[in-house]
């Protein structure tokens, strides 16, 4: 289903790695996601209102403010980051899990239409933000994710989140 959105429609989106593999434990992999999100903001008309990058998934509240549909953004983001993350892992001599990661992402083939490399689970099932109460609930959920995971004790301390005062993605304020 194509998610076309008007300028006032926000969506809660989740991208999850296949088999919930903890890929984003290294700064360079998280930075690749940050760079791509910022590229989509700058060049593809995507607006991000809140986000968090966890070890095996990303949550965000976003909308498509220009011609690109939300489905296009999701498809392109997953496709580009899959290729770039795979290259990054391949070229990372410090990656102790290199062979295991590469084999895990290479061997996933759930149907014949899929590429031979897959990092993200199929689907992202964007949920339309239908009220300010739902928006607050999802924003709180996003920002409290690192606390629930035991990474930080206060949401603002996690750098890879829009709750951080040093937020790395250009969010809409």
C-alpha positions, 0 to 999 in steps of 0.5 A: 500500500502506498502511503501518500501523505498530505502536509499535515499527516504524521506517521509513526514508523519502525524499521527493524533488522532481520532476526532482531540482529543487534547491528547498531552497536558501532558508532559508524553504523549508527552514523550511516543511518544519521547521515542517510536520514539527514540526506532524506530531510535535505533532498527528499522532503522528509520531515522527522519530528522525533526518532531513536536509533536502537541496536536493532531498530529505528523508530521515528515520527515523520511525514513526507512534505514534498512529492515523494510518498512515504512509501518511496522514502521507506523503500529508498531508505531501506535499499540504500542503507542495506547496500551501504551497511553491508559495504561498511561491515565488509570493510570494517576490519575491527568488526569481530562479528563480520563473517557472522553478520555478512552471512546472516544478511546474505542468507535471508531470502524469504521469497523469490522477489527479494534481493540476495542481501537483506538487513531490514525486516519486510514491512514497516507498517506506518501508523498514522498519527491521528491525535495530539494525544497519540503523538505524545504517546508515540514520542514518549515511547520513542524517547524512553526506548533507551531507558527501557533498554538500560542504555541510559537513565535519562532520555536526554542522555542518549545521543542517537535520539531526538530527546538529546540536546545534541540531536544528530538528525535535523528534526522539525521543532 
